[in-house]
Amino acid sequence: MAKIPMNKIVEMDGDEMARVLWSMVKQELLEPYVELNTEYYDLAMKARDDADDQNTVAAGEAIKKYHVGVKCATITANRQRVEEFDLKKMWPSPNGTIRGILDGTVFRTPILTSRVKPYIPTWVKPITIARHAYGDVYQAVEYRIEEPGRAELVFTPANGGEPMRTTVYEFKGPGILQSMHNRDDSILSFARSCFEFALSVKRDLWFSAKDTISKQYDQNFKLLFQNVYDEEYAARFEEAGIQYFYALIDDAAARILRSEGGLVWALKNYDGDVMSDLVSTAFGSLGMMTSCLVSPDGNFEYEAAHGTITRHYRLYQQGKSTSTNPVAILFAWTGALRKRGELDGNAPLCEFADRLERATLDTIEAGIMTRDLSSICPDPDVTTVDTLPFLRAVRERLENA
């Protein structure tokens, strides 16, 4: 069978066990069927250190050129990782860097299968987390304070006006200091992306923050969302039979736990980071969660929602077998291939992505799955396999189909 041709997408390789899975998925399920055409960037921790993180910036700019990218999970450096890799400095999150370049919204949705029951029994429909992918703590400025002194928040107008100055805290001894920011234009893009997505899937949209405490920062999000809805989307939502409303994040969390799902939950950057992991785990596994960054100017970046799976990688380094779930990485690739096909009118590429996803889910439905799923599957008639046998079972089903 001739391989399916395609135009270029940006490929960003990663770290640890996720990198191993990345290679397995390509070799077993993509390269035999598709003429993979990628602009490759190695974003492994050491490669970023060697390039002073400029390869991360280049990858983000490349996505703006080709409009579609697919990214493997990467390490975000902390003090332990600086020592482990002998890094020049504590480099920022590559996801944060790329999201800052693209100024997009991350949509994360669970991959559902009847074999795995959610931990929340009432959740019978998927919950999509819409995460603002700009600002907050991911682009914050931080200081370690070692002596007494006054911390101030200062804004100096560009037109030479009188600076605004506010005392943050009078330090009597050591402490820490952090400042974060956001932009109205980014928040407005976030809001419109969320409203458009909710309309596309015909699900209610909730937005949550904590404006009762953060009376300027969070309230600004709340007001801009409401303005966009009232002026641009109210009639369209009513016509589609769906609703938009704001709720305090603690109230929304309690209500969602009692809901049946089937909604889009929009959150600020950090809130979305936490809640997407919580929701994906409650649906069964982080290995069963799609993640797509959508920018307002038509760029798309697909990735797995999970991390680099360090614990499994340590076993892999020792030559031991691992039953690591590759589904989220596989669906990152199929999402990118499908979007490339949609943008180019390449129907065979879209059809291949659909068939590969169907073969993957059919394999799980047939009872063949990795340990993270079999351990929470209530059915006794399942077969637990390691990663490579799982991928080969998917390949056999794909070819038979």
N, C-alpha and C positions, 0 to 999 in steps of 0.2 A: 504494500500500500504506500502510495506516495505521501511524503510528509506535507503537512499543511504549512504554507508560507505565511509570513507575518511581517509587519513593520516593526520598527525598533521600540523596545521599552527599556526602562532603566532598572537594572538589577543591582541590589545592594546586599552583599553577603554579610554574615554576622559572626557570632561567637558561640563557642562551646557546643552543647548537644544540638542546639537549634541549627548550627552550621552543618553538623553531620546529617541531620534530617533533610536540610536544604539540598544537599548533594544527592541523597538517596531519592528524593522525590523527582529531581530533575532526571536522574539516570534511569529510573524505573518507569516513570509515568509521563514524562514530557518529551525528552529527546528522541524516543523511538517514533513519535507521532507528529511532532511539530518541529519545523526549522526555527529553533529558538534564535531570535535576533535581539540581543541585549547589549546595552552599554553597561559594562560591568564596573562596579566599585566595591572594593574590599573595605568594609567598615568594621572589621575586627578590631579589638581594643589596641593591639600593638600597631596595626597598620595606621590607625588614626593618630596614634602617638608619633609615629615616624613622619607622618605628613602634617604634623601640627594641627590636626583636625580639618585641614583644608579639603581633604577628600570628601568629608561630610558635606561641606558647603557646596562643593562641585556636584555632588549627587543631587542635592536639592535643586540647584540651578538646571541640571540636566532634565529633571522631571518637568520643569517649566518649558523646556524645549520640546520634549517628546510627549508630554501630557499624561503619561502613564508610567508608574514605577511599582516595583514589588520589593519589599524589604524583609530581610531576615531579622530575628531578634538580636539585639546587641547589648553589650555590657555598658552600664552607666557607671563611671568611675566614682568610687568612694575611697576613703583612706586605706582600707584593706586592699582594694584593687590597685591603688597607686604603688603599694609595696610589692604586691604580687607580680605586677608587670614592669616594675621599675620605671614608672611613667615620669615624663617631664613635669606634668602638672595634673590636677584633678579636672580632666576635660568634661565639658557639659554633656548632658544627654543628647545623643545624636537625633533621637526623635524630636526633642525640643528644638534643636537647631533646624531640622528640616521643616517642622511645622511652622517655625517662625518665618522661614523663607516662603513657604506656600500660603501661609495665613489661612489655613483651612479648618474644617470641622471634622472630627473623627466620629464615625458611626460604627458602633460595635453591636453585633446581633448574634445571639446563640444559634448554633447549628443543632436542630432538633432531630431526635430519633426516638421511635417508640420504645426502643430497648433501654433507654435511660430515662428514669423518672426524676423530675425536679425535686429538690429537697423541700420546696414550698409546694404542697399538694394542689393549691388553687391555681398555680401557674400552668395554664394549658395553652397559652399563646406566647409568642416571643416578645421580649422586652428589648428594644433597641436603646442603647445609651448614645446620646449625641453629646460629644465632649468638645468644648471650645479648645482649640489647639494653639492658642496664643497666650503669652503673658503669664500672670500669676507667679507662683514660686519657681516656675521653670525658667524664667528669665529675670529672677530677682537678683538684687545686689545685697550681699551679706558682709557683715564685719564681725570679727571676734573682738570684744572689748576687754582689755586687760587692766584698765585703771579707771578711777572715778572721772566723770565728765558728763557733759550735756550732749545728748543726741538730738539732732534737729532734722526736720524735713523741710527742704528749701526748693522753691521753684523760681527760676529766674526767667522772666519773659524775654522772648527773642527780640522784641521791639524796644528793649531798654527800659521797660517800666519797672516799677518798684517790686523787688522780690517778695514772694510770699514765704513766710517763715513760721514754722510751728515746732514747738518742743515736743519731742517724742517721749523722752524719759531722762531723768537726772540719775545717772549711774553713780552708786556709792562704792561699787566694786566691780569685779569681772562679770561679764554677761555677753549676750549676743544681740545683734541688730540686723534687721532685714527690711528691705523696701521692695515693693513690687508695683507693677503698673499694668495698664491696659489702654486700648485706644477705642474711641467711639466707632471708627470705621470698621475695625475688626469685629467688634461686638455686633454691629449691624449686619455684616456679612454672615456671622455666626447665626444670627436670628433668621435671616432669609434662607440660609441653607437648611435650617431645621424646619421651617414652615414648608419649604418645597419638598423636603424628604417626607414629611408627614403626609402631605397631599399625594405623593407618589405611591405610598404604601397604604393610604387611606386608614391611618390610625390617629388617635388622639395624641396631642402634643402637650406635655407638661414641661414647665421650666421651674427650676428650684434654685434658691440661693438663701441667704440669711440677711435680708435687708434690715431686720429689726436690730441687728448688732452692727453690721457694716453699713452704716447709714448713708455713705457716699458711694463706696466701691460697688457693693452688691445692689444697692438701690439703682445705680446707673444701668446695670444690666436689666433689672426689672422694668424700668421705665422705657428703655429703648426697645425691648421685646414687645411691650404693650403698644407702643407707638407704631411699630412695623405691622403688628397684627391688625390694629384698628384701621390703619390707612391703606394697607395693601392686601390683607389676607382674610379679613372677617367674612366677606361675602363668599369667597372661594371655599372656606372651611364649612360654612353653612350649607352651601350647595353640595359639598362632598359628604355631609352628614357626620363630620368630626368636630371635635372641640379643642380649643386651646385654653389653658389656664395656668396661673402662677400659684405656687404653694411654697411655704417655707420648707427647707430641705428636710428637717426632722419630721415635719408633718407628712411630706410626700413619701419619705422612706417607710413610715408606718402604714400609710394607705396602700402603697405598692405591695407590701408584704401580704395584704389581705385581698389584693386584686386577682383577676384571672390572667393578667398580662395583656398583651396586644396593644402596647402603647409605645411612644417615643418619649424618652425622658432626657431633656436637655439640661446640661450641667456645665458649670465653669470647669476650667482645666483640671485643677487638682481634684475637685469633687468627682468629675467624670472618670479620672484615673482610678480612684478608689472604688467607686460604685460599679464600674465595668467589671472589675475583678470579682466583686461580691456577687453581681448578677450572674456572671458566667459560671462561677463555682456553684451557685445555688441551682442553676439549670443542669449541672452535672460535672463540668470540667472546663478548665481554662483552655484545654486542647480542643474544645468544640466552640470556638468563638471567632467570628470574622471581625476584621477591623479594616475600615477604609477611610482615608483622609480625602475629603473633597474640598477643593479650593473654589472661591467664587469666580475665578477666571478659567475654570474648566480643566483643572489638573487633578489627577487621582493617584493616590499611593495606597497600595494594599499590603497588609502585613498580618502576621499572627498576633493575637492579643496577649499571648503568654511571653515569658522571658526566655532566657538562654538555657534553662533547665540544668543548672549547675550540678545538682546531686546525681542525675543520670550521667552527666559527662564525666564525673569522677569515676563512676563504675566503668564507663566506656574506656577511659584511659588505662584502667587496670585489666582490660581485655575481657571484662565480664559482659554478658548480654543484657540488653535493656529492652523493656517493653514500653517504649516512649510513643505517645500519640502524635502522629504526623498530620492529622486532619486539618488543623488550623493553618499550617504552612501550605498544605496542598490547596486549600481553599483560597489562600492569598494568591497563589499562582493562577488558579482558575479565574478568580475575580479580575486579575490584571489582564489575562488573555482575553476574557470576554469583553472587557472594556476596550481593549485594543481593537478587537473585532467589530464592536459597535461603532467606534469612531471612524473606522476605515471601511465599513460595509463588508467586512470579511465574515460571511455567514458560516463557512466551515469552521473557522476558529471559535466562534461563539458556540456552535453546536458541539464541538469537541469539549469545551469547558463544561457545558451542561451534562454531557454524557459521562465525563470523568467524575463530576460531583455525584451524579446518580449512582454510578458504580461504587463509589466510596460508601455512600449511605446504604446501598443494598448489601454491601459486604457486612456492615455492622448489623443490619436487620437480619441477616442470615446467621448471626451469632458469632462472627469472627471479629475480635476486637482486642485492643491493647489493654493492659492491666488496669489503667486508670478508669476505664469504662466497665470492664467486667467486675471490678470490685464494688461497683455501685449498681450493677444490673440485677434486678430482682429475679430474672429468669435463670434457672439452673442449667439450661441447655445452651451454654455458651462455650466458646473455645478461646482461651487466652493465648495470644501469640506475641512474639517480639516484633519490632518495627518492620524489619525487612520482609518477613513472611506476610505481614499484614498488607504491605504495599504490593507484594506479588499476588496476593489474593484479589486485590483491587484490579490489578492489571489483567488477571485471567478473566474476571467478570467483564471488564471493559472490552476485551478482545472478543469474548463470546457474544457480547451485545452487538 
